[in-house]
Amino acid sequence: MADLSHTPTGRAADANAADRTYVGLAKQIYDLIAAGRVGPRARLPSERTLAERFGVSRTLVREAIIALEIQGVVEVRVGSGIYVAEAPEARSVTFELPRGPGPIETLRARGVIESGIAALAATERKDSDLDLLFAALRTMRENMDDKAANEAADREFHLAIARATGNEVLRLVVTAMWDNSRADPLWKKIEEHFHTPALRAASQEDHQRIFSAIAARDAAAARSAMQAHLSRVIGEFTKAWR
């Protein structure tokens, strides 16, 4: 396994260390690879070890590794680990990635915000809102094997909950969180690893519980069901690669 006990010195390293985004961390890890501290096809330390080494969260490490994978610098093998893909001098790395929050950070924010929205929807919803939620649930169920159609219905379900609050600002917030994350190349890459038919089936059950709580006007149950749903998705997307 590669020894990353020391980082490069100099202005570039200092600048990268000062950048506390996942892009900044990706650059720091890349600098170590480019400096020859990790050879081609070598396995990198675990996410936990990297997090301790750089003094950051494992979430930030996960997003940085995905950024490096998009650039072709590393190869993620679920169940095995993270490996240097090839000699860094053989490629040009630009790190032209979104500078906003990463997908896991966005999911965590959704867990806080959408759980409150679900609770409010349970007290404010109308019968017409239930019709929209039920229609989205049915479409998701009918498209369990069609990822794109299932995801579109999933989006409509979450937006319908926000609409049910009667608060347009909340609808816009949910729309932005959902659409911004789906446009992020990191989200697309992480889904390649972890978005499976089994995940869609589990989400369907989560959505049914959320719907039932909102239909029953049970705000506490709606909050809890939404929190559980998004926490489970985060858990799936942050499973150890080895």
Steps between C-alpha positions, in 0.01 A plus 500: 500500500620852422671707769347847512655599829652817351355761268685704237628840606489829320249764396281264298465262792424787738234633264337160466503443876325833548218388269270304731265387222502148358671645190781637716542164672499323162785725390699419815463127442586544133814695591617204709437263210669731248800539732554126478395410855251254352590291196274398210243235597592536868220490753432816697436494875142459619259793523537496877879521477484782245252691714733475800803588287347820364288590804170497309176303506459168324222662298749752358742217421225304321416800283867574430562141392197512269640824352831325435316206346319734261839637397626146442769532766370217720287194453243406765440127540209439732596226742871543432606862538633807320784460251715740297379456144824580316807719515381858557749644250310316228194719539389860535294566811291816504264455796233696316231391745212681673625705792178468696408234756555137416217246462527349847506844661185584304333177613576587862344844453196342340463275805473805725286715273267245342417332829358831621322547169339157530378584850348827379344327198325258737319787669435714191429249223178485302339198339628621162856482638444138596388430145828635365705304752313178427546547125877544548512191722317295240730618220807411706359154567423443133854600398717312745713370213518834317745716697431824311120474524520392863724794586269747324207373706716510814567869431129568453423328830739722695384815322137408566576480871652847487197632307271351764644742758352791306836677526653587163841571649521143631404363159774704336755385759419132442507551123843663519648235729368220281591643159839637597615167639382307193697733273817435702742252333589371848138396555494311171822319585398405853171365365695275265645332807201483731166567327349155450154347450518398867550864597196602295291227664602614848427863408155397381423364847638818657279713277194296590563566870542871434177506299306312771618742769405805294162348415438437872601859582765360734773763493737316733478179297548690173811671637642171626424313176670763285805509728525122487467498122778748429723357773472160337593644158802671656594170663487324164706768327768499770551127533866411535663411170693233687 
